[in-house]
């Protein structure tokens, strides 16, 4: 069937061509990735180049000290998609006992105690080593140029710095030195530089050049491998370990030293995993495993698959209601079961279990937290503390938009990046880098970046499947999607947005696969999500029956949701969703791309 027809107007066309397509959350990253394709690089060369540019031009959304996950397929083996795993684990000294001993009952939202081992850089370099074709120096040239010679600062970067300026000047002087030159906040559009990070990248290239000479694939791979070793065991690891030993302000209001060491950095290797997949309406949907929230989207799709198509249209009252209720059930299972350990996904993704969950969806909104029973019929052993922080429900719901980190008063909205690339040979990748935001922790001055905060997704409760545990990965929210049909990848998509990533992607998937929307139509369509979940980010809020909607959903639909009992927050006309995607039609080789218009920042390019 076809869903409610989208508006005739879309903010931009769905790009189409046969050569190559790139899409990301910043036009400079998209342009850099596309430039690599134009010069003969493949999709993986292009994605790596774009990702390092994102470190520079979106420092409020990601950084080298953060993490990433990706999902990709190669032209040589299209029927075997792979996960690019760039999520570092908790350091060896990151124990519940240590954090409790610091007077904490929750992992802070900012500061070095919230830092997992940085995984993003090693993951991108692993991808380049194993599946790319370009030399490291060629790929990093784009990021080095923007870091050394400057780029126009985004208004949102300047706004983020303004919101945390007192934190910087009072407690994080190294961050103030980099982001507030001459003691002032940069003006939107002002050219800013980060020479320290440019030097980091040059030193990684030099480490590779010193390790291997000559031409050929073996020499190229050896140079990249040497750069990875230098990152994990050399000057970068040493600078991080030394810097975090000095206590600094955390989001909880106290001063603490970090615990990450050179040994922690050296012990991490990014790599590849087999994705978790389901079949939905003749398509194979591939996601990261339950050490992230990826299977929650698969659970929601499995629940929704049992409804008629008219219940799957997000633009109608009954469709929006059904989708919100399915998401609440899937997210409750995420919070009760998921973690970097054994998770019975065969049960959670089974038709039998989905049918039992589907039966719980009534005509009115549920305000309960309802994880399902395990295979033996037993309730989960862990229930996260559900604390609706603050008295104002609307403000609380808005705090759930994006990824809260730290501000003087403890709250600040950060977010994430995203990039998708497909080339003319059929290589395709979707990746979501995040963490290491400029507001995450103090800048390590000789490196020009700070650490991430992914450990805030763990619990200081040993009974939790995502308890803080040395060597275990925190349950990340970073989770792009790859969709295949008949063994051929056809859509790579993703979105920033923390707990909303799966939710906004679900809307796009339903609109494209069931409703017949073109990619740009699906991205432009009004979005919504639930906040009736245990927030993944400090201070980990929960809004019973909470639903956030774009006003463009329409007065009748919004009124109907309120009548059904949803605690609705209006977000404005163009505020939710940061989606982008690339697509490929295997029989004709036609490629397409689309990107989010909200915020006037994301762009697609291609031909």
C-alpha positions as CSV (number, residue, x, y, z in Angstrom):
1,X,0.0,0.0,0.0
2,X,0.9,3.7,-0.1
3,X,0.8,5.7,3.2
4,X,-0.7,9.1,3.5
5,X,0.8,11.1,0.7
6,X,3.7,13.3,1.6
7,X,3.4,17.0,0.8
8,X,4.2,17.7,-2.8
9,X,7.0,20.0,-1.7
10,X,10.2,18.5,-0.4
11,X,13.1,20.6,0.9
12,X,15.4,19.2,-1.8
13,X,15.4,16.4,-4.3
14,X,16.4,12.9,-3.8
15,X,19.8,12.8,-5.7
16,X,20.1,10.1,-8.3
17,X,23.1,9.0,-10.5
18,X,25.4,6.0,-11.2
19,X,28.8,7.2,-10.1
20,X,28.8,7.6,-6.3
21,X,26.8,9.2,-3.5
22,X,27.7,10.7,-0.1
23,X,25.5,12.1,2.7
24,X,26.3,13.4,6.1
25,X,25.4,15.8,8.9
26,X,27.8,18.5,7.6
27,X,28.3,19.7,4.0
28,X,32.1,19.8,4.3
29,X,32.2,16.1,5.3
30,X,29.9,15.3,2.4
31,X,31.9,17.3,0.0
32,X,35.2,15.7,1.2
33,X,33.8,12.2,0.9
34,X,32.5,12.9,-2.6
35,X,35.8,14.4,-3.6
36,X,37.5,11.1,-2.7
37,X,35.0,9.2,-4.9
38,X,35.7,11.7,-7.8
39,X,39.4,11.0,-7.5
40,X,39.0,7.2,-7.7
41,X,38.7,6.2,-4.1
42,X,36.1,3.7,-3.0
43,X,33.2,4.2,-0.5
44,X,35.5,3.2,2.4
45,X,38.2,5.7,1.5
46,X,35.5,8.3,1.2
47,X,33.8,7.5,4.5
48,X,37.1,7.7,6.4
49,X,38.0,11.0,4.9
50,X,34.6,12.4,5.7
51,X,34.7,11.1,9.2
52,X,37.9,12.8,10.1
53,X,36.5,16.0,8.7
54,X,33.5,15.6,11.0
55,X,36.0,15.5,14.0
56,X,37.1,19.0,12.9
57,X,33.9,20.7,11.7
58,X,31.4,19.2,14.2
59,X,33.4,19.2,17.4
60,X,30.2,19.7,19.4
61,X,28.9,16.4,18.0
62,X,31.9,14.1,17.9
63,X,35.6,13.9,18.3
64,X,38.7,11.7,18.1
65,X,38.3,10.7,21.7
66,X,34.8,9.3,21.1
67,X,33.4,6.2,19.5
68,X,31.5,4.9,16.4
69,X,29.7,2.0,14.9
70,X,29.2,1.3,11.3
71,X,27.5,-1.3,9.0
72,X,28.8,-2.0,5.6
73,X,28.9,-4.4,2.7
74,X,31.6,-4.8,0.0
75,X,31.1,-5.2,-3.7
76,X,33.1,-8.5,-3.5
77,X,30.7,-10.0,-0.9
78,X,27.5,-8.0,-0.9
79,X,25.4,-10.7,0.8
80,X,27.6,-10.7,4.0
81,X,27.2,-7.3,5.7
82,X,29.6,-6.5,8.5
83,X,29.5,-4.3,11.6
84,X,32.5,-1.9,12.0
85,X,32.9,-2.0,15.8
86,X,34.5,1.2,17.2
87,X,33.1,1.1,20.7
88,X,35.9,1.0,23.3
89,X,35.3,-0.7,26.7
90,X,35.5,0.5,30.2
91,X,39.0,1.0,31.5
92,X,40.5,-1.6,33.9
93,X,40.1,0.7,36.9
94,X,36.5,1.7,36.1
95,X,34.8,-0.4,38.7
96,X,31.5,0.2,40.6
97,X,33.5,0.2,43.8
98,X,35.8,3.0,42.7
99,X,32.9,5.2,41.5
100,X,30.9,4.5,44.6
101,X,34.0,5.4,46.6
102,X,34.1,8.7,44.8
103,X,30.6,9.4,46.2
104,X,28.7,8.7,43.0
105,X,25.5,6.8,42.5
106,X,25.5,7.3,38.8
107,X,28.3,7.6,36.2
108,X,28.7,11.4,35.4
109,X,27.5,12.8,32.1
110,X,30.8,14.6,31.6
111,X,34.4,14.4,32.8
112,X,37.0,11.7,32.4
113,X,35.2,9.2,34.7
114,X,32.6,8.9,32.0
115,X,35.2,8.0,29.3
116,X,35.4,4.6,27.7
117,X,38.5,3.8,25.8
118,X,38.4,5.9,22.6
119,X,37.4,3.6,19.7
120,X,36.6,5.8,16.8
121,X,40.0,6.6,15.3
122,X,41.2,2.9,15.5
123,X,38.0,1.8,13.8
124,X,38.2,4.2,10.9
125,X,41.8,3.3,10.4
126,X,41.0,-0.4,10.5
127,X,38.4,0.1,7.8
128,X,40.9,2.0,5.7
129,X,43.6,-0.7,6.2
130,X,41.3,-3.6,5.4
131,X,38.9,-2.3,2.8
132,X,40.2,1.0,1.6
133,X,42.6,1.7,-1.3
134,X,44.1,5.1,-0.4
135,X,47.2,6.0,1.6
136,X,46.6,7.4,5.1
137,X,48.1,10.8,4.1
138,X,45.7,11.2,1.2
139,X,42.7,10.4,3.3
140,X,43.6,12.6,6.3
141,X,44.6,15.6,4.0
142,X,41.1,17.0,4.1
143,X,40.8,17.0,7.9
144,X,44.4,18.4,8.3
145,X,43.6,21.3,6.0
146,X,40.4,22.3,7.9
147,X,42.1,21.9,11.3
148,X,45.2,23.8,10.3
149,X,43.9,26.5,7.9
150,X,40.4,26.8,9.4
151,X,36.8,26.4,8.6
152,X,33.7,28.6,9.3
153,X,32.4,27.7,12.7
154,X,28.8,26.6,12.9
155,X,26.3,28.7,14.8
156,X,25.5,25.6,16.8
157,X,29.1,25.2,17.8
158,X,29.3,28.8,18.9
159,X,26.0,28.3,20.8
160,X,27.4,25.2,22.6
161,X,30.5,27.1,23.6
162,X,28.3,29.9,24.9
163,X,26.3,27.5,27.1
164,X,29.3,26.1,28.7
165,X,31.6,29.1,28.8
166,X,31.5,29.4,32.6
167,X,32.4,25.8,32.9
168,X,35.3,26.4,30.6
169,X,36.6,29.5,32.3
170,X,36.0,28.4,35.8
171,X,37.0,24.7,35.6
172,X,38.3,23.6,32.2
173,X,40.9,26.2,31.2
174,X,42.4,24.0,28.4
175,X,39.0,24.0,26.7
176,X,38.7,27.7,27.1
177,X,42.1,28.2,25.5
178,X,41.0,26.3,22.4
179,X,37.4,27.2,22.0
180,X,37.4,30.8,23.4
181,X,40.4,32.5,21.9
182,X,41.2,35.8,23.5
183,X,38.6,34.9,26.1
184,X,35.6,35.3,23.8
185,X,33.1,33.0,22.1
186,X,33.6,32.7,18.4
187,X,31.0,34.3,16.1
188,X,29.0,32.1,13.8
189,X,30.9,31.9,10.5
190,X,34.2,33.0,12.0
191,X,37.2,31.0,10.8
192,X,38.5,28.7,13.6
193,X,41.5,26.4,13.7
194,X,42.7,23.4,15.7
195,X,46.4,23.2,15.0
196,X,47.0,20.7,17.8
197,X,44.8,18.1,16.1
198,X,46.3,18.8,12.7
199,X,49.7,18.0,14.3
200,X,48.3,14.7,15.8
201,X,47.2,13.6,12.4
202,X,50.6,14.5,10.8
203,X,52.4,12.5,13.5
204,X,50.2,9.5,12.8
205,X,51.1,9.7,9.2
206,X,54.8,10.1,10.1
207,X,54.6,7.0,12.3
208,X,53.3,5.1,9.3
209,X,55.9,6.5,6.9
210,X,58.7,5.5,9.4
211,X,57.4,1.9,9.6
212,X,57.1,1.0,6.0
213,X,58.4,2.3,2.7
214,X,57.6,1.4,-0.9
215,X,54.5,0.8,-2.9
216,X,51.9,-1.9,-3.0
217,X,49.0,-3.0,-0.8
218,X,51.2,-4.6,1.8
219,X,53.2,-1.5,2.4
220,X,50.1,0.7,2.4
221,X,48.5,-1.5,5.0
222,X,51.6,-1.6,7.1
223,X,51.7,2.2,7.2
224,X,48.2,2.4,8.4
225,X,48.8,-0.4,11.0
226,X,51.8,1.5,12.3
227,X,49.6,4.7,12.7
228,X,47.1,2.6,14.7
229,X,49.8,1.4,17.0
230,X,51.1,4.9,17.5
231,X,47.6,6.1,18.4
232,X,47.1,3.3,21.0
233,X,50.6,3.0,22.5
234,X,52.5,6.2,21.7
235,X,52.1,9.9,22.2
236,X,48.3,10.0,22.1
237,X,47.8,7.4,24.7
238,X,50.5,8.8,26.9
239,X,49.1,12.4,26.8
240,X,45.6,11.1,27.6
241,X,46.7,9.0,30.6
242,X,48.9,11.8,32.0
243,X,46.2,14.5,31.6
244,X,43.3,12.7,33.3
245,X,45.4,12.1,36.5
246,X,44.6,15.7,37.5
247,X,41.1,16.0,39.0
248,X,38.7,18.2,37.1
249,X,35.0,19.2,37.3
250,X,32.4,16.5,36.4
251,X,28.7,17.0,35.6
252,X,27.8,16.0,39.1
253,X,29.5,19.1,40.5
254,X,32.5,17.3,42.0
255,X,36.1,17.1,41.0
256,X,37.5,13.7,40.1
257,X,40.5,12.2,38.3
258,X,40.0,9.9,35.4
259,X,41.1,6.2,35.4
260,X,42.1,5.6,31.8
261,X,45.7,4.4,31.2
262,X,48.1,3.7,28.4
263,X,47.5,0.0,28.9
264,X,43.7,0.5,28.5
265,X,44.4,2.3,25.2
266,X,46.8,-0.4,24.0
267,X,44.5,-3.2,24.9
268,X,41.7,-2.1,22.5
269,X,41.4,-3.2,18.9
270,X,38.6,-2.1,16.7
271,X,37.2,-4.9,14.5
272,X,34.3,-6.5,12.7
273,X,31.2,-8.4,13.8
274,X,28.4,-10.2,12.1
275,X,25.2,-8.1,12.4
276,X,21.9,-9.1,13.9
277,X,19.3,-9.4,11.2
278,X,15.6,-9.9,10.7
279,X,13.4,-10.3,7.6
280,X,10.7,-7.6,7.3
281,X,8.3,-7.6,4.4
282,X,10.9,-9.2,2.1
283,X,13.8,-7.1,3.3
284,X,16.8,-8.0,5.5
285,X,17.5,-5.4,8.2
286,X,21.0,-5.5,9.7
287,X,21.9,-3.9,13.0
288,X,24.6,-4.0,15.7
289,X,24.2,-6.5,18.5
290,X,22.7,-6.0,22.0
291,X,25.9,-4.4,23.3
292,X,24.1,-1.4,21.6
293,X,20.5,-0.6,21.1
294,X,20.3,-1.9,17.5
295,X,18.0,-4.9,18.2
296,X,15.4,-2.5,19.7
297,X,14.6,-1.4,16.1
298,X,14.4,-5.0,15.1
299,X,12.1,-5.8,18.0
300,X,9.8,-2.9,17.1
301,X,9.7,-4.0,13.4
302,X,8.8,-7.6,14.5
303,X,6.0,-6.3,16.7
304,X,4.7,-4.0,14.0
305,X,4.9,-6.7,11.3
306,X,1.8,-8.3,12.7
307,X,-0.4,-5.2,12.1
308,X,-2.1,-4.2,8.9
309,X,-0.3,-1.6,6.9
310,X,-2.7,1.2,8.0
311,X,-1.3,0.8,11.5
312,X,2.2,1.5,10.3
313,X,1.8,5.0,8.9
314,X,3.4,7.5,11.2
315,X,1.4,10.4,9.7
316,X,-1.9,9.1,11.0
317,X,-3.3,9.0,14.5
318,X,-3.6,5.2,14.7
319,X,-0.2,4.7,13.1
320,X,1.6,7.2,15.3
321,X,-0.1,5.7,18.4
322,X,0.8,2.1,17.4
323,X,4.4,2.9,16.6
324,X,4.9,4.8,19.9
325,X,3.5,1.9,21.9
326,X,5.7,-0.6,20.0
327,X,8.7,1.5,20.6
328,X,8.0,1.7,24.4
329,X,7.8,-2.1,24.6
330,X,11.1,-2.6,22.6
331,X,12.9,0.1,24.6
332,X,11.8,-1.4,27.9
333,X,13.4,-4.7,26.8
334,X,16.5,-2.8,25.8
335,X,16.7,-1.3,29.3
336,X,16.0,-4.6,31.1
337,X,18.1,-7.0,29.0
338,X,20.7,-5.5,26.7
339,X,24.4,-5.3,27.5
340,X,27.8,-6.6,26.5
341,X,27.1,-10.1,27.6
342,X,24.9,-13.0,26.6
343,X,21.4,-11.8,25.5
344,X,18.7,-14.2,24.3
345,X,18.0,-12.4,21.1
346,X,16.5,-15.6,19.6
347,X,13.7,-15.2,22.1
348,X,13.4,-11.4,22.0
349,X,13.2,-11.4,18.2
350,X,11.0,-14.5,17.9
351,X,7.5,-14.4,16.4
352,X,6.1,-15.9,19.6
353,X,7.5,-13.2,21.8
354,X,6.6,-10.4,19.3
355,X,3.0,-11.7,19.3
356,X,2.8,-11.5,23.1
357,X,4.1,-8.0,23.0
358,X,1.8,-7.0,20.2
359,X,-1.1,-8.1,22.3
360,X,-0.2,-5.4,25.0
361,X,-0.8,-2.5,22.6
362,X,-4.2,-1.1,23.5
363,X,-6.2,1.8,22.1
364,X,-4.8,4.1,24.8
365,X,-1.2,5.0,25.7
366,X,0.5,3.0,28.4
367,X,2.3,4.9,31.2
368,X,4.0,1.8,32.5
369,X,7.5,0.5,32.1
370,X,6.8,-3.0,30.6
371,X,9.7,-5.2,29.8
372,X,8.6,-8.7,28.8
373,X,9.4,-12.1,30.4
374,X,12.3,-14.2,29.4
375,X,12.0,-17.6,27.6
376,X,11.1,-19.3,30.9
377,X,8.3,-16.8,31.6
378,X,10.3,-15.0,34.3
379,X,10.4,-11.2,34.8
380,X,13.7,-9.6,34.1
381,X,16.0,-9.4,37.2
382,X,16.9,-5.8,36.6
383,X,14.6,-2.8,36.4
384,X,16.4,0.6,35.9
385,X,15.5,3.3,38.4
386,X,12.9,5.4,36.7
387,X,13.4,8.9,37.9
388,X,11.4,11.7,36.2
389,X,13.8,14.4,37.1
390,X,12.3,17.9,37.5
391,X,8.7,19.0,37.8
392,X,8.1,20.4,34.3
393,X,7.2,17.5,31.9
394,X,7.7,19.6,28.7
395,X,11.1,20.7,29.7
396,X,12.0,17.2,30.7
397,X,10.9,15.9,27.3
398,X,12.9,18.5,25.5
399,X,16.0,17.5,27.5
400,X,15.6,14.1,25.9
401,X,16.1,15.5,22.4
402,X,19.7,14.8,21.5
403,X,22.3,13.6,24.0
404,X,22.6,15.6,27.2
405,X,26.1,16.1,28.5
406,X,27.0,19.0,30.8
407,X,26.4,22.6,31.5
408,X,26.9,24.8,34.6
409,X,23.6,23.6,35.8
410,X,24.3,20.0,34.8
411,X,22.2,19.9,31.6
412,X,23.3,20.6,28.0
413,X,22.1,19.1,24.7
414,X,24.8,17.6,22.6
415,X,24.3,15.2,19.7
416,X,26.0,13.0,17.2
417,X,27.2,12.8,13.6
418,X,26.4,10.5,10.7
419,X,27.8,9.6,7.3
420,X,26.7,7.3,4.4
421,X,28.6,6.5,1.2
422,X,28.0,4.2,-1.8
423,X,30.2,3.9,-4.8
424,X,29.8,2.8,-8.4
425,X,31.2,-0.7,-7.6
426,X,28.6,-1.4,-5.0
427,X,30.6,-0.8,-1.8
428,X,28.2,0.8,0.7
429,X,28.6,2.0,4.3
430,X,26.5,3.8,7.0
431,X,28.3,5.0,10.1
432,X,27.5,7.0,13.2
433,X,30.5,8.6,15.0
434,X,29.9,10.3,18.3
435,X,31.4,11.1,21.7
436,X,34.3,13.3,22.6
437,X,32.2,16.4,22.2
438,X,33.9,19.7,23.1
439,X,31.6,19.7,26.2
440,X,32.4,16.2,27.2
441,X,35.5,16.8,29.3
442,X,38.5,19.1,29.3
443,X,40.7,19.4,26.2
444,X,44.0,17.5,26.3
445,X,46.0,20.5,25.2
446,X,48.7,18.9,23.1
447,X,46.1,16.8,21.3
448,X,43.3,19.3,20.6
449,X,40.5,17.0,21.6
450,X,38.9,15.6,24.7
451,X,37.6,12.2,25.9
452,X,34.1,10.8,25.4
453,X,31.4,10.1,27.9
454,X,29.9,6.7,26.8
455,X,30.3,5.1,30.2
456,X,27.3,7.2,31.4
457,X,25.2,4.5,29.7
458,X,26.3,2.0,32.3
459,X,24.8,1.5,35.7
460,X,26.5,1.4,39.1
461,X,24.4,-1.6,39.9
462,X,26.0,-5.1,39.5
463,X,22.6,-6.6,38.7
464,X,22.2,-4.6,35.5
465,X,23.1,-6.3,32.2
466,X,24.8,-3.0,31.4
467,X,26.6,-2.6,34.7
468,X,29.9,-0.7,34.7
469,X,32.4,-3.5,34.3
470,X,36.1,-3.2,33.4
471,X,36.7,-4.5,29.8
472,X,33.0,-4.5,28.9
473,X,31.5,-2.1,26.4
474,X,28.9,0.4,27.5
475,X,25.5,-0.1,25.8
476,X,25.9,2.4,23.0
477,X,23.1,4.3,21.3
478,X,25.1,4.5,18.0
479,X,23.4,2.2,15.5
480,X,23.2,2.8,11.8
481,X,21.2,0.4,9.5
482,X,21.8,-1.5,6.3
483,X,18.8,-2.9,4.4
484,X,19.3,-5.7,1.8
485,X,17.0,-7.5,-0.6
486,X,17.7,-10.8,-2.3
487,X,21.3,-10.7,-0.9
488,X,22.0,-7.3,-2.3
489,X,22.4,-4.1,-0.1
490,X,20.0,-1.4,-1.2
491,X,19.7,1.2,1.6
492,X,22.2,2.5,4.1
493,X,20.8,4.9,6.6
494,X,21.2,6.4,10.1
495,X,20.7,9.3,12.3
496,X,22.2,11.1,15.3
497,X,19.9,11.5,18.3
498,X,20.8,9.2,21.2
499,X,17.7,7.3,22.3
500,X,15.9,8.7,19.3
501,X,18.2,7.1,16.7
502,X,16.3,3.8,16.4
503,X,13.0,5.7,16.6
504,X,13.6,8.1,13.8
505,X,15.1,5.4,11.7
506,X,12.0,3.3,12.2
507,X,9.8,6.0,10.8
508,X,12.0,6.3,7.7
509,X,12.1,2.5,7.2
510,X,8.3,2.2,7.5
511,X,7.7,5.1,5.1
512,X,10.1,3.8,2.5
513,X,9.6,0.0,2.7
514,X,5.8,0.0,3.4
515,X,4.6,3.4,2.5
516,X,6.4,3.9,-0.8
517,X,8.1,7.2,0.1
518,X,11.2,8.3,-1.8
519,X,14.3,8.8,0.5
520,X,14.0,12.6,0.7
521,X,10.3,12.5,1.3
522,X,10.8,10.0,4.2
523,X,13.4,12.3,5.7
524,X,11.3,15.5,5.3
525,X,8.2,13.9,6.7
526,X,7.2,14.9,10.3
527,X,8.9,13.0,13.0
528,X,8.0,11.8,16.5
529,X,9.4,9.7,19.3
530,X,8.7,8.4,22.8
531,X,10.5,9.6,25.9
532,X,8.9,6.8,28.0
533,X,12.1,5.0,28.4
534,X,15.1,5.0,30.8
535,X,17.3,7.7,29.2
536,X,20.7,6.5,28.2
537,X,22.4,9.8,29.2
538,X,22.9,11.5,32.5
539,X,20.7,12.4,34.3
540,X,18.8,9.4,32.8
541,X,15.3,10.8,32.8
542,X,12.0,9.0,32.1
543,X,8.7,10.6,31.0
544,X,5.7,8.2,31.5
545,X,3.6,8.1,28.3
546,X,5.9,10.8,26.9
547,X,5.7,11.6,23.2
548,X,7.5,14.3,21.4
549,X,6.1,15.3,18.0
550,X,6.8,17.8,15.2
551,X,3.9,20.2,14.9
552,X,3.7,19.4,11.2
553,X,2.1,16.1,12.2
554,X,-1.1,18.1,12.2
555,X,-3.6,19.3,14.8
556,X,-6.0,16.4,14.3
557,X,-3.3,13.7,14.8
558,X,-1.8,15.5,17.8
559,X,-5.2,16.0,19.4
560,X,-6.0,12.3,18.8
561,X,-2.7,11.3,20.5
562,X,-3.5,13.4,23.5
563,X,-7.0,11.9,23.7
564,X,-5.4,8.5,23.7
565,X,-3.4,9.5,26.8
566,X,0.0,10.4,25.3
567,X,1.8,13.1,27.2
568,X,2.6,15.1,24.1
569,X,5.3,17.7,23.7
570,X,5.3,19.8,20.6
571,X,8.9,20.3,19.3
572,X,8.2,22.8,16.5
573,X,7.8,22.2,12.8
574,X,11.4,21.1,11.9
575,X,13.2,19.9,15.0
576,X,13.2,16.0,15.1
577,X,15.2,13.6,13.1
578,X,18.7,14.0,11.7
579,X,18.5,11.2,9.1
580,X,20.5,10.7,5.9
581,X,20.8,7.7,3.6
582,X,22.3,6.4,0.4
583,X,20.6,3.7,-1.8
584,X,21.5,1.4,-4.6
585,X,19.3,-0.4,-7.2
586,X,21.4,-3.6,-7.9
587,X,19.8,-4.4,-11.3
588,X,20.4,-1.0,-12.9
589,X,23.2,0.3,-10.7
590,X,21.2,3.5,-10.0
591,X,22.4,5.2,-6.8
592,X,20.6,7.8,-4.7
593,X,21.1,9.9,-1.6
594,X,19.2,12.2,0.7
595,X,20.0,14.2,3.8
596,X,18.3,16.0,6.7
597,X,17.3,19.7,6.1
598,X,16.7,20.5,9.7
599,X,19.3,22.8,11.1
600,X,20.5,23.6,7.5
601,X,23.7,21.6,8.1
602,X,23.3,18.1,6.6
603,X,23.8,17.6,2.9
604,X,24.0,14.9,0.2
605,X,26.1,15.0,-2.9
606,X,26.6,12.7,-5.8
607,X,26.3,12.0,-9.5
